[in-house]
Amino acid sequence: MRAEIKGLNEECGVFGVWGHEDAAAITYYGLHSLQHRGQEGAGIVVSDKEKLKIQKGMGLVNDVFSEEKLSRMNGSAAIGHVRYTTAGDSDFINCQPLLFNSQTSSLALAHNGNIVNATALKRQLEHQGSIFQTTSDTEVIAHLIKRSGYPNLTDSIKNALTMVKGAYALACLVEDAMIVALDPNGLRPLAIGKLGDAYVVSSETCAFDIIGAEFVRDVQPGELITINDEGMHIDRFSLTTNRSLCSMEYVYFARPDSNVDGINIHMARKNLGRVLAKEAPVEADVVTGVPDSSISAAIGFAEETGIPYELGLIKNRYVGRTFIQPSQALREQGVKMKLSAVRGVVEGKRVVMVDDSIVRGTTARRIVKMLKEAGAKEVHVRISSPPIVNPCYYGIDTSTKGELIASTKSTEAILEELGADSLSYLSVDGLMEGIGRDDSSPNCGQCLACFTGSYPTEIFPEADHPYDKVMGGK
Ligand code: SF4
């Protein structure tokens, strides 16, 4: 699994379609292309204009949906979600979309990101009588919408979102409309496309290519867009906005064939590799990238330095979540499931190993060891992002500060721990230069908080962040 190899765990992916007779099937294909953003659960809610129907479950999109299940989901509109747990427990009840039925109407919600004041809002809502069915912060948004008391849904959502702080790319479905919204900092990507006369929305544009849709526009921070049979209506729920797109979308999370704010992810990563090569050159024989997300940066590093790029590391693509993992004893005997070093490429060579990030250092240490065991004479580790020294509160599991190796150890100490011959990171300026966003704001419209500690939103005391305590990094 991608997340297990790289250790920085993605948040979630959302997808939606309005005005297509095969809405559920289109959503299935869309979610499949967003699978890298979450592998723990998947769900689809479909609307036939009279009622909403839901199918969801734990596991990969392919595990959750069958042709037979999809054939029972008739309707011309749908929203879907792939989940990785960052807030709330990893169980069926927290799988999204969340569907709420009432006497008058139904509401389905799918959300990518994290609400940083979810705990405080939940406490307040419970005090006022709300009963929560899940531990997901998405349910907080639903309760706020339902309690807003405005006669129309758009105003209720707008009102609810003014109370919510943090990161959210949100897709809502009711019987007669699909509504999408992006937080005022635009921390997560969200794009709109067209498939014939139908509208589609997706966390990443790679989903549009898979289903044959055309990109129309990125949803802008603070926008609330209603799509119904009359077309698309763009509205705002916040006039104060400050685009702070997660830099790690470019570095690691998004798929190389996606574009975010007009920048192709593969090209951005290649540029990061180029800038890294200028900032931290090294004499070597081959450059290799840790699959999959570091390959683009490794190609850029190789192009800039003239050192040949080689496939020095191979990923075993068929290790599924149900695969029987080797015991500790077998692992010690050298049974490696996820990555292998290519002896014929690295033996006797000075190898530049490009990786996109180091979180705990355990994966990098294992890969350096693997390359050395395969005969590499020297291993020079080059990281195509700055050291991660602060936790993320916006839906990325970067572990607690204490678990981030760069927050507790110097580069020299980390180098020693990795057992490599040299170690260099990209600078923050190099990161912004490499991504090359055309934005005049000081951070080029990017969130850099895990590198700099400068968070684009108010954040709350650690006790308010259950998600800051969960799960490991790499
Ligand atoms: S803190 Fe880091 S991982 Fe989190 S949104 Fe900001 S750049 Fe992305």
Residues whose N, C-alpha, C, O or C-beta is under 5 A from the ligand:
A	BS01	SF4	C246 S247 M248 P391 C392 Y393 Y394 I396 C447 L448 A449 C450
